[in-house]
């Protein structure tokens, strides 16, 4: 009986660990998708993607998200409520700053996460790729920026 209970406890812990990692990956993936639609300049899709991100944050089982949850919801909410790409890009800056802190605290991915910097806006964003695709200017200054840090 003890072995059975121990086995069940270990199994339950494994399931929770898998769910937590899936939540981390979903949140980061949703962030990247939002960044990509801002690069493309699509305000409607940016609002939709920010709404999806909000849903994921509200459903997240991660303890690490608690210190960042209110700020993430507030900033993503501004993006979701806007139909103006310039406003969305402006609101993406504080959103990204919070995501960077969250990424450092929660180990969001097993792959490298690049912290990119836009010298024109003097702000950061996260990327899965080494290639710079600036969400603050899109096609106007697509490759403006540099990698300032790599989270492993």
C-alpha positions as CSV (number, residue, x, y, z in Angstrom):
1,X,0.0,0.0,0.0
2,X,2.8,2.4,0.9
3,X,4.5,1.7,-2.5
4,X,1.2,2.4,-4.3
5,X,0.7,5.7,-2.5
6,X,4.3,6.7,-3.1
7,X,3.9,5.8,-6.8
8,X,0.7,7.8,-7.0
9,X,2.4,10.8,-5.4
10,X,5.3,10.7,-7.7
11,X,3.0,10.2,-10.7
12,X,0.9,13.3,-9.6
13,X,4.1,15.3,-9.2
14,X,5.2,14.4,-12.7
15,X,1.9,15.4,-14.1
16,X,2.0,18.7,-12.4
17,X,5.6,19.3,-13.5
18,X,4.6,18.5,-17.2
19,X,1.6,20.9,-16.9
20,X,3.7,23.6,-15.5
21,X,6.3,23.3,-18.3
22,X,3.5,23.3,-20.9
23,X,2.1,26.5,-19.3
24,X,5.6,28.1,-19.5
25,X,5.9,27.1,-23.2
26,X,2.4,28.3,-24.0
27,X,2.9,31.7,-22.4
28,X,6.2,32.2,-24.2
29,X,4.8,31.1,-27.5
30,X,1.8,33.5,-27.1
31,X,4.3,36.3,-26.4
32,X,6.3,35.5,-29.5
33,X,3.2,35.3,-31.6
34,X,2.1,38.8,-30.3
35,X,5.6,40.1,-31.1
36,X,5.4,38.7,-34.6
37,X,2.0,40.3,-35.4
38,X,3.4,43.6,-34.2
39,X,6.3,43.1,-36.6
40,X,3.8,42.5,-39.3
41,X,1.9,45.6,-38.3
42,X,-1.5,43.8,-37.9
43,X,-3.4,45.6,-35.1
44,X,-6.4,43.3,-35.3
45,X,-4.3,40.2,-34.8
46,X,-2.2,41.9,-32.1
47,X,-5.4,42.6,-30.1
48,X,-6.6,39.0,-30.6
49,X,-3.2,37.6,-29.6
50,X,-3.0,39.8,-26.5
51,X,-6.5,38.5,-25.6
52,X,-5.3,35.0,-25.9
53,X,-2.2,35.8,-23.8
54,X,-4.5,37.1,-21.1
55,X,-6.5,33.9,-21.1
56,X,-3.3,31.9,-20.7
57,X,-2.1,34.0,-17.8
58,X,-5.5,33.6,-16.0
59,X,-5.3,29.8,-16.5
60,X,-1.7,29.4,-15.6
61,X,-0.8,27.1,-12.7
62,X,2.7,28.6,-12.3
63,X,3.6,30.0,-8.9
64,X,6.4,32.1,-10.6
65,X,3.8,34.1,-12.4
66,X,2.2,35.6,-9.3
67,X,4.6,38.6,-8.9
68,X,4.1,39.5,-12.6
69,X,0.5,38.6,-13.2
70,X,-1.1,42.0,-12.5
71,X,1.4,43.8,-14.7
72,X,1.2,41.3,-17.5
73,X,-2.7,41.4,-17.5
74,X,-2.7,45.2,-17.4
75,X,-0.2,45.7,-20.3
76,X,-1.7,42.8,-22.4
77,X,-5.1,44.3,-21.7
78,X,-4.1,47.6,-23.2
79,X,-2.9,45.9,-26.3
80,X,-6.0,43.8,-26.6
81,X,-8.3,46.9,-26.1
82,X,-6.5,48.9,-28.8
83,X,-7.1,48.9,-32.6
84,X,-4.1,51.3,-33.2
85,X,-0.8,49.6,-34.1
86,X,1.2,52.5,-32.8
87,X,-0.5,52.4,-29.4
88,X,-0.1,48.6,-29.3
89,X,3.6,48.9,-30.0
90,X,4.0,51.5,-27.3
91,X,2.2,49.3,-24.8
92,X,4.4,46.3,-25.9
93,X,7.4,48.0,-24.2
94,X,6.3,47.7,-20.5
95,X,4.7,44.3,-21.4
96,X,8.1,43.1,-22.7
97,X,9.9,44.4,-19.7
98,X,7.7,42.4,-17.4
99,X,8.0,39.3,-19.6
100,X,11.8,39.6,-19.4
101,X,11.6,39.6,-15.6
102,X,9.2,36.7,-15.7
103,X,11.3,34.7,-18.2
104,X,14.3,35.1,-15.9
105,X,12.3,34.0,-12.8
106,X,10.4,31.1,-14.4
107,X,12.8,29.4,-16.9
108,X,10.2,29.6,-19.7
109,X,12.0,27.5,-22.2
110,X,14.8,24.9,-22.7
111,X,15.9,26.8,-25.8
112,X,17.8,30.1,-25.8
113,X,15.6,33.2,-25.3
114,X,17.2,36.3,-26.8
115,X,16.7,39.7,-25.1
116,X,16.8,42.2,-28.0
117,X,17.1,46.0,-27.7
118,X,15.7,48.8,-29.8
119,X,18.0,51.8,-29.6
120,X,15.4,54.1,-31.2
121,X,12.7,53.3,-28.6
122,X,15.3,52.5,-25.9
123,X,13.4,49.4,-24.9
124,X,13.6,45.6,-25.1
125,X,11.8,42.5,-26.3
126,X,12.2,38.7,-26.3
127,X,12.9,36.6,-29.3
128,X,13.4,32.9,-30.1
129,X,15.7,33.8,-33.0
130,X,19.0,35.6,-33.3
131,X,17.7,37.5,-36.3
132,X,16.4,40.9,-35.3
133,X,12.8,41.7,-36.2
134,X,11.8,44.8,-34.5
135,X,8.2,44.8,-33.2
136,X,8.3,48.6,-32.4
137,X,8.8,49.7,-36.0
138,X,7.9,46.7,-38.1
139,X,8.8,47.0,-41.8
140,X,10.0,50.6,-41.3
141,X,13.1,49.5,-39.4
142,X,12.8,45.8,-39.4
143,X,16.4,44.9,-38.5
144,X,17.1,47.8,-36.1
145,X,18.3,46.5,-32.8
146,X,20.7,44.1,-31.2
147,X,20.8,41.1,-28.8
148,X,21.8,42.3,-25.3
149,X,21.4,39.0,-23.4
150,X,20.6,35.3,-23.8
151,X,18.5,33.5,-21.3
152,X,19.3,29.8,-21.0
